[in-house]
Amino acid sequence: MNNNGFLRGFRDGIPIGLGYFVVSFSLGIIAKKSGILYFQGFLASMLNHASAGEYALFTAIGNLATYLEVALVTLIANARYLLLSSALSQKFDPKTNIIHRILSGFVITDEIFGISIAQKGYVNPWYMYGAFLFAATLWSLGTACGILAGNILPAKAVSALSVALYGMFLAIIIPPAKKNLVIACCVIVSFASSWAMGILPKLKEISSGNRVIILTVIIATAAAILKPVEEKEDKATEEDK
């Protein structure tokens, strides 16, 4: 059962890994500009499996942020995985031991969560390990290759390639912003606030890492208080049943 689950996961992780390679290549370009070596980038991607989290990490390093700032920025950028892990834990067999639960929490990504939560019945941790093996390897290799390419390509080419990652982020935030006014407002406020903090006296003296932390906490908290997500009640009737 473990072998079958692992092989199925490995198979399903192939298209995910191919997509990861492209994204992490752009991350590697950002990492190169921050002074990260290729083996450091490979290790960072093997331990951190989120594009937003790694972008925050490399950017903070490039801006000479303190260890505390790097830790907080990375924690906030990756906070959604706490929710994903909590949701996925409900799909595990109650007898699943703590080691498998911890390892599954480590290998989870948005895409691996998606294919795992879609499995019928209980999730086999070995399925997640198989998907992670291929996907994470390509993710890490993509970062290392991006850094190596940054060492070889002309400066103008490196600068042009670094824009690709911003395009990916726009592709992530624009579709939900078009469907949800609250998200659209949060995006606009985030851009405007970040710009303002970068030019206003006193505020511009705050390091970029701390600015990200402050704005994320304030804007997310305000949105949660002013426009909380309403839980839909189950409206099933006896006739529906």
N, C-alpha and C positions, 0 to 999 in steps of 0.2 A: 504493500500500500504506500509506504514511504517512497519507494523507488518510482512508482507510477505517478505519485503526486509531484515529485521533484522534476521528472521528465516533462510532465504536462506544463508545469510552471516555467521550465526552461524554454519550452516551445512558445508559450504565450508571451514570454519576455523578449523574444527576438525583435518583433516590430517596435516594442518600447525602447529597447536598447539602441536601435538604429536612429530613432528620433532623438534619444538622449545625446547621441554622439554629435549631432548637428548643433544642438543647443549648447552643450558643454564646450564645444570648440570655440564658440563666441565668448564663453566665460573664460576660457584660457587666454584669449586676447586681453580681456580685462585684467586677468591675473598677471600677465606679462607686464602690463603698464604699471602694476602695483609692485613690481620687483619680485614676484614669486617665481621660484625655479620649477622646472617641469616635474621633478619628483615630488616637490612640495604640493604642487597643484594636483597631482595624481592622488596623493594621500588625503588632501583636503576633500576631494570629491568622493573618495571611498568612505570617508567618515561623515560627510555632509551631503545629503541626497536631495537638496532642494535648490533650484536655480535662484530664487529670491534670496534664500539664506546665504548661498555662496557669493552672490553678487554683493550683498551687504558685508560679508566677511572680507572679500578682496578690496572693496571700496574703503572699508574702515582701515584695513592694513595700509593701503595706499595713502591714506590721509594721516598716517602715524597715530591712530587712535590708541588709547590705553587698553590694557588687557580687559579691564572691566567693561569698557565701552564695546569692545569687540564681542565679549560674551553676551552682553545685554542685547545688542543689535541682532546677533545671530539667534538668540532665544526668542525675541519678539517675532522675527521674520519666520521662524519655524514653529511658532506656537500652534498653528492649525493642526499639526501632527498629534497634539494631545487629544484633540477632538476626533481625528480620524482613528487613532488607536483605541479610544474609548468605544467608538461605534463598532469597530471591527472585533473587539473583544467579545461582543455579544454573539459573534458567529463561531466562536471556538467551543469545542466540546468542554463541558465543565470539568472534565478530568484532565484537561491539558495542563501540564506542569508549568511552574513559574519560569523555568529556563526557556521553554518554547515561547512563552508570552513575551519575555524580555527581548529575545532575538527577533521575534516577529515585529515588535515595536521598533527595533533598530532598522529593519530592512524595509519598512513601509515607506512608500512614496505615493503621490496622488494617483499615479497610473496603476501601481501594484495594488493599492487600496481598491481601485475600481474593478480590476479583474478578480480580486479576491472576494469582495463583497457580493459579486455576481454569481459566485459558485453556489450550487444547490447543496443544501444541508450545511453541515459543519465545515469550516475552513481547515484544510490540512496545512499545518505550518510548513511542511516540506514543499508544498506548492509555492508558497511565498519565497522560500529559499531558492528554488529553481529559477523563478522569475527574476529575483534579485541578482543572482550570479551573473547572468548575461547582461542585464540592464545596467547594473552598477559597474561592471567591467568596461562597457562601452562609454558610460558616463565619465569614468575616471580617465580612460584613454583619450577621450575627446578633449578634456581639459589639458592633459599633457601635450597633445598634438597642437592645440591652440597656442600654448606657450612656446613650443618649439617653432611653430610657424611665425610667431611674433618675433623670434630671434633671427629669422631668415628673411622675412618679407621687408620691403621698404617701409619707412615710417608712415607714409601716406596710406599704404595698403592696410597697415595695422589699424590706423585711425578709422579708416572706412569700415573695416570688419567689426570694430568695436561697437558700431552703431547698430549692428544686427540684433544685439541683445535687447536694446531699447525697443526695437520693433517687436520683439517677442513679448515684452511686457505690455506694450500697447495692445497687442492682439489678445492678451489675457484680460485687460481691464475694460476695453471698449465694448465688447458684446454684452456683458452683464450691466454695464452702465447705461446702454441703450434700452435695456428692458426694465431697469429699476431706477427710479428718480433719486432714491436715497443714496444708492451707490454712486450715481453720477455726481450728486452734490458732494459726496465725500472725496471723490477723485478731484473735482475742481478745487475744493477747499484745501486738499493736500498739496496740489501744485502751487496754489496761490500762497499758502502758508510757508511752504519750503522756500519759495522765491523771496518772500518778505523777510524771513529770518536770515537769509543770506546777504541782505543789503541794509537792514535796519541797524542803527548804532546799538551797541551793547549786545544785541541778539546775534549779530554776525560774528561776534567773538566766541560764541559757543561752538565747540567742535562739531563737525558734520555728524559724527556718530551720536553725540548727545542730542543733536537737533532731530535726527530720525527717531530716536527713542521718545523724546518729548512729544513730537507731533503725532506719532503713532498712538501713544497712550491717550492723549487728549482727544484726538479726532475719533478714535474708535470708541472711547468711553462716551463722548457726547452723542454719537450716532446710536449707541446701544440704549442710552437713556431717553433720547428724544423720539427715536423710531425703533423700538424693540421689535424683534421678529415674533410675530404672532403664531402660536402653535395651532395648527388646524385640528379641530376636534373630529373624532371619528363619527361620521354621520350615517353610518350603516344602520339600516332599519331591519326589522325582523323579516320584511319581504325580501330585502337584498340578500339576507342570509339563506 
